């Protein structure tokens, strides 16, 4: 029984170490590309183009 408890405790300790290491590795780099605003801009342009395309084929 204590072997199982020790394995569970070791797995929990390993998971905590992995979680802390992942949190430490997500340091914000100010010189990187601003991905979110670029993605929002590209997505908005794609939606606008789709609406213009749909409206251009309608009969007036």
Backbone bond lengths (Angstrom), bond angles and torsions (degrees), N, CA, C in turn:
res aa  C-N    CA-C-N  psi(-1)  N-CA   C-N-CA  omega(-1)  CA-C   N-CA-C  phi
1 X - - - 1.450 - - 1.527 111.02 -
2 X 1.306 117.50 -40.89 1.462 119.14 -179.20 1.512 111.35 -70.16
3 X 1.363 117.47 -27.51 1.460 119.55 176.20 1.523 110.71 -64.72
4 X 1.342 116.31 -41.41 1.458 120.06 178.04 1.524 110.57 -64.81
5 X 1.314 117.76 -41.12 1.445 121.71 179.48 1.522 110.63 -64.57
6 X 1.322 116.27 -39.31 1.460 119.99 178.83 1.525 111.00 -67.21
7 X 1.336 117.64 -37.72 1.464 121.06 177.57 1.521 110.77 -65.60
8 X 1.319 116.53 -39.65 1.459 120.83 178.29 1.521 110.35 -66.16
9 X 1.318 116.34 -43.91 1.463 120.65 178.88 1.530 110.48 -64.00
10 X 1.333 116.80 -39.50 1.465 120.17 178.89 1.520 110.77 -66.67
11 X 1.327 117.87 -39.89 1.462 121.14 178.30 1.528 110.44 -65.47
12 X 1.331 117.16 -40.80 1.459 120.62 178.25 1.528 110.47 -65.29
13 X 1.327 116.64 -40.30 1.461 120.58 178.89 1.527 110.51 -65.30
14 X 1.328 117.49 -41.35 1.462 121.05 178.04 1.528 111.46 -65.11
15 X 1.326 116.89 -40.12 1.458 120.69 178.68 1.527 110.59 -64.43
16 X 1.334 116.34 -39.93 1.468 120.08 178.68 1.521 110.67 -65.00
17 X 1.328 117.51 -41.24 1.467 120.87 177.92 1.530 110.97 -63.36
18 X 1.314 116.70 -41.86 1.466 120.31 179.65 1.521 110.71 -65.37
19 X 1.335 117.03 -40.24 1.459 121.21 179.36 1.533 111.00 -65.34
20 X 1.321 116.68 -41.68 1.465 120.41 178.39 1.523 111.43 -67.14
21 X 1.332 116.97 -38.41 1.466 120.15 178.77 1.528 110.49 -65.94
22 X 1.321 116.70 -38.36 1.469 119.98 178.65 1.522 110.39 -67.59
23 X 1.321 117.44 -37.74 1.463 120.69 179.20 1.526 110.56 -67.16
24 X 1.319 117.33 -36.04 1.460 120.66 179.70 1.516 112.20 -72.24
25 X 1.325 117.79 -26.38 1.464 120.47 -175.31 1.523 112.53 -85.12
26 X 1.326 118.43 -4.60 1.459 120.71 -178.91 1.526 110.61 -97.24
27 X 1.308 116.23 49.06 1.459 121.13 178.39 1.521 108.49 -75.54
28 X 1.323 117.51 134.15 1.453 122.28 -177.23 1.515 109.32 -76.07
29 X 1.316 116.44 127.42 1.459 122.27 178.33 1.528 107.70 -103.67
30 X 1.319 117.82 115.39 1.460 121.61 -175.91 1.521 112.49 -71.39
31 X 1.308 118.71 -15.59 1.450 121.06 -178.95 1.521 112.54 -92.68
32 X 1.320 118.09 -1.24 1.459 120.45 -179.84 1.523 110.19 -79.60
33 X 1.318 116.24 164.05 1.462 121.66 179.54 1.518 109.62 -67.60
34 X 1.326 117.60 140.47 1.473 120.34 176.24 1.529 109.30 -77.68
35 X 1.297 117.38 91.20 1.468 122.35 -170.36 1.524 112.03 -69.60
36 X 1.306 118.21 -41.61 1.466 120.18 -175.80 1.527 111.80 -64.37
37 X 1.338 120.00 -49.02 1.471 117.76 178.36 1.526 113.13 -63.45
38 X 1.321 116.84 -34.13 1.467 119.89 177.42 1.529 109.82 -65.05
39 X 1.321 116.24 -43.86 1.468 120.26 -179.48 1.525 110.95 -64.46
40 X 1.319 116.99 -40.21 1.468 120.06 178.83 1.529 110.12 -65.27
41 X 1.327 116.81 -40.71 1.462 120.55 179.38 1.514 112.23 -64.91
42 X 1.320 117.15 -43.97 1.464 121.15 179.79 1.525 110.01 -66.12
43 X 1.326 116.64 -41.24 1.462 119.98 179.12 1.522 111.79 -64.41
44 X 1.327 116.36 -40.87 1.464 120.25 178.65 1.526 110.76 -65.22
45 X 1.318 116.65 -40.83 1.469 119.99 178.59 1.523 110.77 -64.91
46 X 1.322 117.33 -38.45 1.463 120.33 178.71 1.529 110.91 -65.51
47 X 1.329 116.86 -41.26 1.465 119.21 177.95 1.526 111.50 -65.55
48 X 1.310 116.67 -42.06 1.462 119.83 178.65 1.525 110.84 -62.05
49 X 1.332 116.84 -42.63 1.465 120.18 178.59 1.530 111.03 -63.92
50 X 1.324 116.78 -39.32 1.468 119.87 179.45 1.529 110.90 -64.55
51 X 1.324 117.38 -43.12 1.464 120.14 178.58 1.523 111.45 -65.27
52 X 1.309 117.50 -41.19 1.464 119.96 177.92 1.520 111.31 -63.46
53 X 1.328 117.05 -39.12 1.459 120.87 179.66 1.527 110.47 -65.69
54 X 1.317 117.14 -43.39 1.466 120.75 -179.08 1.528 110.01 -65.64
55 X 1.333 116.74 -42.37 1.468 119.94 -178.40 1.527 112.12 -71.37
56 X 1.307 118.61 -25.22 1.469 120.13 -179.04 1.531 111.72 -72.98
57 X 1.323 117.74 -24.10 1.447 119.83 -178.22 1.523 112.78 -90.47
58 X 1.313 118.05 -6.81 1.465 120.48 178.66 1.527 111.35 -75.04
59 X 1.328 114.40 147.67 1.470 119.10 176.36 1.513 108.44 -79.73
60 X 1.317 116.14 139.46 1.464 119.69 -178.30 1.508 111.77 -95.73
